[in-house]
Amino acid sequence: MTVKQISVFIENNAGKLKKAINTISSEGINIRALSIADGAEFGILRLILTDNDKAKDVLTKGGFIVRETEVIVIGIPDEPNGLNTLLDVLEGENINLEYVYAFANNKTDDAVVVIKVENYDKALKVLRNHEAKLYDEGDIENL
């Protein structure tokens, strides 16, 4: 069970992030999570959204380079050591994380973690075996 994440490549210039966010929000698309990775000339804006297809369309028309990536979205206890428990499970099974980001969730007692891994099948099997709370595309709308 994976979720599609949108990655938007943004020039490191004043106003470019705002333009991307305005492009999305003006179409009524809700941002559920975001992360920005900084590079020398470009940043990568990673987004979990309520409507990826529409976002890809409007961002591309707005001149942005957009990619869609599979990620795993996991609910963890919103408490100290909640993330460590998840990381212990993944490390114990030698699952490499390419990147991680998280966001608070006011509709449940969970924090939500987004991970990108090398081997999705292995990671999902391990997470299911440990009864992790996995979110799918349908759940994103309600977070």
N, C-alpha and C positions, 0 to 999 in steps of 0.2 A: 504494500500500500504506500504509494508515493504521491507527492503533490508537485504540481508544476510551479516552478519559480521563474519569474522574468528577471533577466539581467539586462541592464541598460548601460551602455558605454557612454560616459559623459566627459566632455572636455573639462579640464581643470581651469575653468574661467568663471568669473563672477556671474551669477544669474542662470547658469546652465542647469543646476539642480532644481532651482525654482521653476524653470521652464518645463522640465520633465514632470515634476509634481503637478503643476498646473494643467499640463496636457492630460494627465490621468484623471485628476479630480474634476475637471470641467466636463468630463463624460459620465460622471456619477459613479466612477469606479472607486471602491473603498480599499485603502491600503491597510492590510492586516499586520504586516511586518515589513521592516526594511533594514538593510545593512549597506554601508558604503565602505568599499575597499579603495584605498588611495594608491594611485600610481603616479609616475612622473608627469605624464601628459594627460592621462585619462583616469577617471575613477570608474569603478563598477558599482552601480546601484542595483542591489538585489532586492526583489520585492515579492511578497506573497499578497496576491490581490483577489478581489471577488470576481473579476472578469478578465482573464488572461487574453482571450482572443481579441476582445475590444481594445485592450491596452496595447497589445502588439500592433494592431492596426493603426491606432491614433499616434503612437510613438514613432512608428516607421514613417507615417505621413508627415510627422513633425521633424523629420530629419535625424532621428536617433537610430543607432544600431542596437538591435534587440535580439536576445537569444532566450530560448526557453530551456530550462534544466530541471531534471528530476531531483527532488530532495525528499527527505523523510522528516515529518513533523510529529513531534512527540510531546505529550503532556507529562510533566513531572511535578512532584509536590513543590508548591511555592513556599519553600522553607530553606533554612540553611542546610547545606549538604545535599539538596535535591539534585543538583546538577552532577555532583560528584558520584552519586549513586549510579546515574546513567553512564557516566564516563568509566566507572569501574567495570560495569558490564561489558562495555565495548572494548576496553583495553584487555580485559580478561579473555576475550575471544580474538584478540589481535586484529581488530577492525580499525583501519586507518581513517581518520577524519580529515577531509580536505578543508572544510571550514564549518564553523558553528556560529549561530547567532540565536538570540532568544528574545521573547517579548512577554509582557504581562498579559493576563487574560482576566477581564473583570466579570466574565460570565460563569466561570467555574473556579474552583480553588487551585487550579493548576497554573503553573507558568508553562510556556510553550517554547520548545527548543527546535530549531531547524538545523538539520545536519546534511552535509553532502559527503558521501562515502565512495570508495573505489568499487566495492562489491555490494550492490543493493540486495541481492538475493541472500547472501550470508548475513548481512546486517539485519534484514527484516526477520529472518528465521531466528536469530539470536534474540531480537527484541520481543518477538511473539512468545518465545520460550520463557522469557522473563516477565511475561504479561504486561509489557509496556503499553501505555495508552497511545495508540497510533491514530493520527488524524488523516482523513482523506479529503479530496476536493470538496465534497459535500459539507464537511465539517467547517471548512474555512469561513464560509458565509456566516456562521453562527459564533465565531470567536470574537 
